[in-house]
């Protein structure tokens, strides 16, 4: 409800400023009013006036944060252009606002058009993990496996599926995905160095029997 109040308040204030400060002529008043109403209609269609003006909260009270670094890594390893890139850009825009459900739904819409795109399946897996606050749900696991099936030789599905598993505490499964990827990565590359460092941490944690970090 507060969204509607703010929107109408801004519209009314803009009209009054144009009327009294800008000395808007009488002949232009109807046109300006129609333009403002059109803007409000667009807000009602595209916006979320019924939602509170804050990002979604976690159970511990912290706000859901969009992982910008993760998105950039995905763009570097997987898509940048083409239909998949467009869907993923739209999904990321929702994710930045904490609208994780909408972010996943955008990718589902993309998959209806191109169901065999591994980048969309990979993005869906990441979006579902974000929606579940880091839990690799059965639907997220399915999305990652679809990406692996469609792009078995690509580095992106194995990298991000392993990352999601590691963050969820499934260390051995993450190591099994990452070790062949690290061995095949170009020598001296940043990805190879990162994977080897992560595998080293996993080995240390598995040896100590400690929790995932």
C-alpha positions, 0 to 999 in steps of 0.5 A, spaced: 500 500 500 505 504 501 508 504 494 501 506 491 501 512 496 508 514 494 507 513 487 500 518 487 504 523 492 510 524 487 505 524 481 501 530 484 507 533 487 510 533 480 503 536 477 503 542 482 510 544 481 508 544 474 502 548 475 504 553 480 512 554 479 512 552 472 506 556 470 503 551 466 498 554 461 491 551 461 491 548 454 497 543 457 494 541 463 490 535 460 496 533 456 500 533 462 495 530 467 494 524 462 502 523 461 502 522 469 496 517 469 500 513 464 506 513 468 502 511 474 499 505 469 506 503 467 508 502 474 502 498 476 503 494 470 511 493 471 512 495 478 510 491 485 506 497 489 504 492 494 511 490 496 514 493 502 520 497 500 526 493 502 529 487 500 527 480 502 530 478 509 533 471 511 531 468 517 537 471 521 534 478 520 540 479 514 538 482 507 538 477 501 544 480 497 545 479 490 552 475 489 555 480 483 562 476 483 558 470 482 554 473 476 561 476 473 564 469 474 558 466 470 559 471 465 566 469 464 565 462 464 559 461 460 554 466 456 555 473 454 551 474 448 545 471 445 538 469 447 541 466 454 545 472 455 538 476 455 534 472 459 540 471 464 541 479 464 533 480 466 534 474 471 540 478 474 536 484 475 531 481 479 536 478 483 539 484 485 533 487 488 532 480 492 526 478 488 529 471 487 523 467 485 522 472 480 529 471 478 528 464 477 521 464 473 524 469 468 529 463 466 524 458 466 520 462 461 527 462 457 527 455 458 520 454 455 523 457 448 530 454 448 529 448 453 536 445 451 540 451 453 545 449 458 547 456 460 539 457 462 539 451 466 546 453 469 543 460 471 536 457 473 540 452 478 544 458 481 537 462 482 534 456 485 540 456 490 539 463 491 532 463 493 533 457 498 538 461 501 544 457 499 541 450 499 541 445 493 534 443 493 532 437 488 530 442 483 536 446 483 540 439 483 536 437 477 537 444 473 545 443 474 545 436 472 541 438 466 546 443 464 552 438 465 548 433 460 547 438 455 554 441 456 558 435 459 565 438 456 564 445 458 567 448 465 561 452 467 556 447 469 562 443 473 564 449 476 558 452 479 555 446 481 561 444 485 561 451 488 553 450 490 555 443 493 561 446 497 557 452 500 552 447 502 557 443 505 557 437 500 564 437 500 566 430 497 561 431 491 564 438 490 571 435 490 569 430 485 566 435 480 572 440 481 578 435 481 578 433 473 576 441 472 582 443 475 587 438 472 584 440 465 584 448 466 590 452 462 596 452 466 597 459 470 590 461 469 586 464 475 580 458 474 586 453 475 589 457 481 582 458 484 580 450 484 586 448 486 586 452 492 579 450 494 580 443 493 586 444 498 581 447 503 576 441 502 581 436 503 583 439 509 576 440 512 575 433 510 581 430 513 579 434 520 572 432 519 570 439 520 564 443 517 564 447 510 567 454 510 
